[in-house]
Amino acid sequence: MEVKIGVQHSPREIVLESGQSAEEVERQVTEALAGKAQLLSLTDDRGRKVLVPADRLAYVEIGEPTVRKVGFGAM
């Protein structure tokens, strides 16, 4: 699952590939925005944790990863 996180006052977004389902990521984002958690904590495919203060979230985009095509092919 590809997750893009926009952070206030930051020109770049955070992009990570997560093994969590879309529902799990959405639940964690909702809890952070509702004030139940002060940090949005997500773990990527490599086991690294990404922590973002909930009050600094600008947006979170949840979607399927894009598959990059390699090689030559007929269009």
The 8 nearest C-alpha neighbors of each residue, nearest first, counted from 0:
[[1, 63, 17, 16, 64, 62, 18, 2],
 [0, 2, 16, 64, 62, 63, 15, 61],
 [1, 3, 61, 15, 60, 14, 16, 0],
 [4, 2, 14, 60, 13, 59, 12, 61],
 [5, 3, 59, 13, 12, 58, 6, 60],
 [4, 6, 12, 58, 57, 56, 59, 13],
 [5, 7, 56, 57, 9, 55, 4, 8],
 [6, 8, 55, 57, 9, 56, 5, 10],
 [9, 7, 6, 10, 55, 57, 11, 5],
 [8, 10, 7, 11, 6, 12, 5, 55],
 [9, 11, 8, 12, 6, 7, 5, 13],
 [12, 10, 9, 13, 5, 6, 4, 8],
 [11, 13, 5, 4, 14, 3, 6, 10],
 [12, 14, 4, 3, 5, 15, 11, 6],
 [15, 13, 3, 2, 12, 4, 16, 1],
 [16, 14, 2, 1, 43, 17, 3, 13],
 [15, 17, 1, 43, 0, 44, 2, 18],
 [18, 16, 43, 44, 0, 19, 15, 1],
 [17, 19, 44, 0, 20, 43, 16, 42],
 [20, 18, 17, 23, 21, 24, 0, 22],
 [19, 21, 23, 22, 24, 18, 0, 17],
 [20, 22, 24, 23, 25, 61, 19, 0],
 [21, 23, 25, 20, 24, 26, 19, 27],
 [24, 22, 26, 20, 25, 21, 19, 27],
 [25, 23, 27, 21, 26, 22, 28, 20],
 [24, 26, 22, 28, 23, 27, 21, 29],
 [27, 25, 29, 23, 24, 28, 22, 30],
 [26, 28, 30, 24, 29, 25, 31, 23],
 [29, 27, 25, 31, 30, 26, 32, 24],
 [28, 30, 26, 32, 31, 27, 33, 25],
 [31, 29, 33, 27, 35, 28, 32, 36],
 [30, 32, 36, 28, 34, 53, 29, 33],
 [31, 33, 29, 34, 30, 53, 28, 54],
 [34, 32, 30, 31, 35, 29, 36, 28],
 [33, 35, 36, 31, 32, 37, 30, 53],
 [34, 36, 30, 33, 31, 37, 32, 29],
 [37, 35, 31, 34, 38, 30, 39, 53],
 [36, 38, 53, 31, 52, 34, 35, 39],
 [39, 37, 52, 53, 36, 51, 40, 50],
 [38, 40, 51, 50, 31, 53, 52, 28],
 [39, 41, 50, 49, 38, 51, 48, 42],
 [42, 40, 49, 48, 39, 43, 50, 24],
 [43, 41, 48, 47, 46, 49, 17, 44],
 [42, 44, 17, 16, 46, 45, 47, 15],
 [45, 43, 17, 46, 18, 16, 42, 47],
 [44, 46, 43, 47, 42, 17, 16, 48],
 [45, 47, 43, 44, 42, 48, 17, 41],
 [48, 46, 43, 42, 45, 49, 44, 41],
 [49, 47, 42, 41, 50, 46, 43, 40],
 [48, 50, 41, 40, 42, 51, 47, 43],
 [51, 49, 40, 39, 38, 48, 41, 52],
 [50, 52, 39, 38, 53, 49, 40, 55],
 [53, 51, 38, 55, 54, 37, 39, 50],
 [52, 54, 38, 37, 31, 55, 56, 39],
 [53, 55, 52, 56, 32, 37, 38, 31],
 [56, 54, 7, 53, 52, 6, 57, 51],
 [57, 55, 6, 53, 58, 54, 7, 5],
 [56, 58, 5, 6, 7, 55, 59, 4],
 [59, 57, 5, 56, 4, 60, 6, 3],
 [58, 60, 4, 3, 5, 61, 2, 57],
 [59, 61, 3, 2, 4, 62, 58, 1],
 [62, 60, 2, 1, 59, 21, 3, 63],
 [63, 61, 1, 0, 64, 2, 60, 21],
 [62, 64, 0, 1, 65, 61, 2, 21],
 [65, 63, 1, 0, 66, 62, 16, 2],
 [66, 64, 67, 63, 1, 62, 68, 0],
 [67, 65, 64, 68, 63, 69, 1, 0],
 [66, 68, 65, 69, 64, 70, 71, 63],
 [69, 67, 66, 70, 71, 72, 65, 73],
 [70, 68, 67, 71, 72, 66, 73, 65],
 [71, 69, 72, 68, 67, 73, 74, 66],
 [72, 70, 69, 73, 68, 74, 67, 66],
 [71, 73, 74, 70, 69, 68, 67, 66],
 [74, 72, 71, 70, 68, 69, 67, 66],
 [73, 72, 71, 70, 68, 69, 67, 66]]
